[in-house]
Amino acid sequence: MDGYKFYCSRCGWNHEIARRELSSTIRVSVFLVILGVIFAVVVRVRNPREGWAWVAILLAFSALPLFYALSALYQVHRLKNLSFQPANQKTGALTISEMESSSDVPSKTIVFKEKEYPELAALPRPRKLKMTWKGRRYFAFALVVVGLYTVYGLPATWSAFSNSHSAQGKAMDWMLFAPMAVVYGYSFAFFRNRFRERRILANGEQATGYITAQNNGQYTQSIQYYFRLADGRLITGQCNDASCSLYEGMTVPVFYDAENPTRSIPLDCSLTKIA
């Protein structure tokens, strides 16, 4: 579905999620169109001598939302005309009813297969790991940025800060350290996440996760997921999907820290893979 969620036109996978996404887009677009119309009417009433100015305002504020609304309506019409053939699935699995009292957990049933990934569960620990090519590029880029800023940017920033003599100028010059906080802060978070995910993938426990939500950005894709511990507790998680291949309804192997299960990583989302 152009610009929205993926769905299967044969078995109906993700059909309802795609429909809800379209309905939300239609509501927001219609609201923006109405605001544009009101704005144009106000300009027309208050400034009747300005000719076609109200038309320009109407087009500027309502044309794009109207296009999105019509596009979404067309795709809703396409969804309604599809004839889905539900796929047969052999689960042989364990059904878990989620806690309806929790506001964070949707009231639906999740199906986990007990031995979804036996080949991963059988690997000896510590598991052998390797970084993906994307991870290596990110790692190299982070090292280059930190190195260049440390060699050139940091001395220049300190020199500019030291040469400020007035108290007012000194206070303003503290803003010079904002780039330093951004560069070192993001770099620290990146390196910490890489070392943490390597530790979890090498020695962590493994479970079957279920993707409950997926959001596409311009450059990244994020997912929300659940997995179940050995004692039956459901743990939620959210992360960026480095593979951009996970969507609602899919299962995925999840590795987690046994001492702190909230620290988890789906295998496909990691920049580190099991060799």
C-alpha positions as CSV (number, residue, x, y, z in Angstrom):
1,M,0.0,0.0,0.0
2,D,1.7,3.1,-1.2
3,G,3.1,5.2,1.6
4,Y,1.4,3.1,4.3
5,K,1.5,-0.3,5.8
6,F,2.3,-3.5,4.0
7,Y,-0.5,-6.1,3.7
8,C,-1.1,-9.3,1.7
9,S,-3.8,-9.2,-0.9
10,R,-4.2,-13.0,-0.8
11,C,-4.4,-14.1,2.8
12,G,-5.4,-10.8,4.4
13,W,-2.3,-10.4,6.6
14,N,-2.1,-6.9,8.1
15,H,-5.4,-6.0,6.4
16,E,-7.0,-4.5,9.5
17,I,-3.9,-2.6,10.5
18,A,-3.7,-1.1,7.0
19,R,-7.3,-0.2,7.1
20,R,-7.0,1.5,10.5
21,E,-3.9,3.4,9.2
22,L,-5.9,4.6,6.2
23,S,-8.9,5.7,8.3
24,S,-6.6,7.7,10.6
25,T,-5.0,9.4,7.5
26,I,-8.5,10.3,6.2
27,R,-9.6,11.8,9.5
28,V,-6.5,13.9,9.9
29,S,-6.6,15.0,6.2
30,V,-10.2,16.0,6.3
31,F,-9.6,18.0,9.5
32,L,-6.8,19.9,7.8
33,V,-8.9,20.5,4.7
34,I,-11.7,22.0,6.9
35,L,-9.2,24.3,8.6
36,G,-8.0,25.5,5.2
37,V,-11.5,26.2,4.1
38,I,-12.3,28.2,7.2
39,F,-9.1,30.2,6.8
40,A,-9.9,30.9,3.2
41,V,-13.5,32.0,4.1
42,V,-12.2,34.3,6.8
43,V,-9.8,36.0,4.3
44,R,-12.5,36.3,1.8
45,V,-15.0,37.9,4.2
46,R,-12.4,40.3,5.8
47,N,-10.6,41.3,2.6
48,P,-13.1,41.0,-0.3
49,R,-11.0,43.4,-2.4
50,E,-8.0,41.1,-2.6
51,G,-9.5,39.2,-5.4
52,W,-8.2,35.6,-5.7
53,A,-6.1,35.6,-2.5
54,W,-8.6,33.4,-0.8
55,V,-8.3,30.8,-3.6
56,A,-4.5,30.8,-3.2
57,I,-4.8,30.3,0.5
58,L,-7.4,27.5,0.0
59,L,-5.0,25.7,-2.4
60,A,-2.0,26.2,-0.2
61,F,-3.6,24.8,3.0
62,S,-6.1,22.3,1.6
63,A,-4.7,20.8,-1.7
64,L,-2.2,18.4,-0.2
65,P,-4.4,17.1,2.6
66,L,-7.2,16.7,0.1
67,F,-4.9,14.7,-2.1
68,Y,-3.9,12.4,0.8
69,A,-7.6,12.0,1.8
70,L,-8.6,11.0,-1.7
71,S,-5.6,8.7,-2.1
72,A,-6.5,7.0,1.2
73,L,-10.1,6.6,0.2
74,Y,-9.1,5.0,-3.1
75,Q,-6.9,2.5,-1.2
76,V,-9.7,1.8,1.3
77,H,-11.9,1.0,-1.8
78,R,-9.2,-1.3,-3.1
79,L,-9.1,-3.1,0.3
80,K,-12.9,-3.6,0.3
81,N,-12.8,-5.2,-3.1
82,L,-10.2,-7.8,-2.3
83,S,-11.3,-11.3,-1.6
84,F,-9.0,-12.9,1.0
85,Q,-8.3,-16.6,1.3
86,P,-7.1,-17.2,4.9
87,A,-3.9,-19.2,4.9
88,N,-3.9,-22.5,6.9
89,Q,-1.3,-22.5,9.7
90,K,-0.2,-25.4,11.8
91,T,0.7,-23.8,15.1
92,G,1.2,-26.7,17.4
93,A,1.8,-23.9,19.8
94,L,1.0,-22.3,23.1
95,T,-1.7,-19.6,23.2
96,I,-1.2,-16.8,25.6
97,S,-4.1,-14.5,26.5
98,E,-2.6,-11.1,27.4
99,M,-3.5,-9.2,30.5
100,E,-6.5,-7.0,29.6
101,S,-5.9,-4.9,32.8
102,S,-2.6,-3.5,31.4
103,S,-3.1,-0.4,29.2
104,D,0.2,-1.2,27.4
105,V,-0.9,-4.6,26.2
106,P,-3.5,-4.9,23.5
107,S,-6.4,-7.1,24.3
108,K,-5.8,-9.8,21.7
109,T,-4.3,-13.3,21.6
110,I,-0.7,-14.0,20.7
111,V,0.4,-17.4,19.5
112,F,4.0,-18.5,20.4
113,K,5.4,-21.7,19.1
114,E,7.2,-23.5,21.8
115,K,10.2,-24.5,19.7
116,E,10.2,-21.9,17.0
117,Y,14.0,-21.6,16.7
118,P,15.5,-24.8,18.0
119,E,18.7,-24.3,16.0
120,L,19.4,-21.1,17.9
121,A,18.5,-22.6,21.3
122,A,21.0,-25.4,20.7
123,L,24.0,-23.2,20.0
124,P,26.7,-23.3,22.8
125,R,27.5,-20.2,24.7
126,P,29.2,-17.9,24.2
127,R,27.7,-17.8,20.7
128,K,30.0,-16.8,17.9
129,L,29.2,-13.4,16.5
130,K,30.0,-11.1,13.6
131,M,29.1,-7.6,12.8
132,T,27.0,-6.9,9.7
133,W,28.4,-4.7,6.9
134,K,25.9,-2.0,7.9
135,G,27.1,-2.2,11.5
136,R,30.7,-1.9,10.3
137,R,29.9,1.2,8.3
138,Y,28.1,2.8,11.2
139,F,31.0,1.9,13.6
140,A,33.6,3.3,11.2
141,F,31.6,6.5,10.7
142,A,31.1,7.0,14.5
143,L,34.9,6.5,15.0
144,V,35.7,9.0,12.2
145,V,33.3,11.6,13.6
146,V,34.6,11.3,17.2
147,G,38.2,11.4,16.0
148,L,37.8,14.4,13.8
149,Y,35.9,16.4,16.4
150,T,38.4,15.5,19.1
151,V,41.3,16.5,17.0
152,Y,39.9,19.7,15.4
153,G,36.5,20.6,16.9
154,L,37.2,20.3,20.6
155,P,40.4,22.5,20.6
156,A,38.7,25.2,18.5
157,T,35.7,25.2,20.9
158,W,37.8,25.4,23.9
159,S,39.9,28.3,22.4
160,A,36.7,30.2,21.5
161,F,35.4,29.7,25.0
162,S,38.7,30.7,26.7
163,N,39.0,34.0,24.7
164,S,35.6,35.2,26.0
165,H,36.3,37.7,28.8
166,S,32.9,39.3,29.7
167,A,30.5,37.4,32.0
168,Q,27.6,37.8,29.5
169,G,29.8,36.5,26.7
170,K,30.9,33.6,28.9
171,A,27.4,32.6,29.5
172,M,26.5,32.7,25.8
173,D,29.7,30.8,24.9
174,W,28.5,27.8,26.9
175,M,26.4,27.1,23.8
176,L,29.6,26.3,22.0
177,F,29.7,23.0,23.8
178,A,26.3,21.9,22.5
179,P,27.9,20.2,19.4
180,M,30.3,18.4,21.8
181,A,27.4,17.1,23.8
182,V,25.6,15.9,20.6
183,V,28.7,14.2,19.1
184,Y,29.9,12.5,22.3
185,G,26.4,11.7,23.5
186,Y,25.2,10.0,20.3
187,S,28.6,8.2,19.9
188,F,28.5,7.0,23.5
189,A,24.9,5.7,23.1
190,F,25.9,4.0,19.8
191,F,29.0,2.2,21.2
192,R,27.1,1.2,24.4
193,N,24.3,-0.3,22.4
194,R,26.7,-2.3,20.2
195,F,28.6,-3.7,23.2
196,R,25.3,-4.5,25.0
197,E,23.7,-6.3,22.1
198,R,26.9,-8.3,21.6
199,R,26.8,-9.4,25.2
200,I,23.1,-10.3,25.1
201,L,23.5,-12.2,21.8
202,A,26.6,-14.1,23.0
203,N,25.3,-15.2,26.4
204,G,21.7,-14.2,26.7
205,E,18.5,-16.3,26.9
206,Q,16.5,-16.9,23.8
207,A,12.7,-16.6,23.3
208,T,10.2,-16.3,20.5
209,G,9.0,-12.7,20.0
210,Y,5.9,-11.4,18.3
211,I,5.9,-8.1,16.3
212,T,2.8,-6.1,17.4
213,A,3.5,-2.7,15.7
214,Q,5.8,-1.4,13.0
215,N,6.4,2.2,11.9
216,N,8.3,3.4,8.8
217,G,10.4,6.5,9.0
218,Q,12.3,8.3,6.2
219,Y,15.6,6.6,7.1
220,T,14.7,4.1,9.9
221,Q,12.0,1.5,10.7
222,S,11.0,0.8,14.3
223,I,9.0,-2.0,15.8
224,Q,7.3,-3.0,19.0
225,Y,7.3,-6.6,20.2
226,Y,6.5,-9.0,23.0
227,F,8.2,-12.1,24.2
228,R,7.5,-14.6,27.0
229,L,9.9,-15.6,29.8
230,A,10.2,-19.1,31.1
231,D,8.0,-18.2,34.2
232,G,5.2,-17.0,31.9
233,R,5.7,-13.2,32.1
234,L,5.2,-11.1,29.0
235,I,7.9,-8.5,28.3
236,T,7.5,-5.7,25.9
237,G,10.2,-4.0,23.9
238,Q,10.8,-1.4,21.2
239,C,13.8,-0.9,18.9
240,N,14.9,0.2,15.5
241,D,14.8,-2.6,12.9
242,A,18.2,-2.5,11.1
243,S,17.0,-5.1,8.6
244,C,13.8,-3.2,7.7
245,S,12.2,-6.6,7.2
246,L,9.9,-7.0,10.2
247,Y,6.2,-6.3,10.1
248,E,3.1,-6.8,12.3
249,G,2.2,-10.4,13.0
250,M,5.7,-11.9,12.3
251,T,7.6,-13.9,14.9
252,V,11.3,-13.3,15.5
253,P,13.9,-14.7,17.8
254,V,14.6,-12.4,20.7
255,F,17.6,-12.6,23.0
256,Y,17.5,-11.0,26.4
257,D,19.5,-10.5,29.6
258,A,18.3,-13.1,32.2
259,E,19.0,-10.7,35.1
260,N,17.2,-7.8,33.4
261,P,14.8,-9.1,30.7
262,T,13.9,-5.5,29.7
263,R,17.3,-5.5,28.0
264,S,16.5,-7.4,24.8
265,I,17.1,-7.4,21.1
266,P,15.4,-9.2,18.3
267,L,18.0,-10.9,16.2
268,D,16.9,-9.2,12.9
269,C,17.1,-5.8,14.5
270,S,20.7,-6.1,15.6
271,L,23.8,-4.9,13.8
272,T,25.5,-8.0,15.1
273,K,24.6,-11.5,13.8
274,I,25.3,-15.0,15.0
275,A,28.0,-16.6,12.9
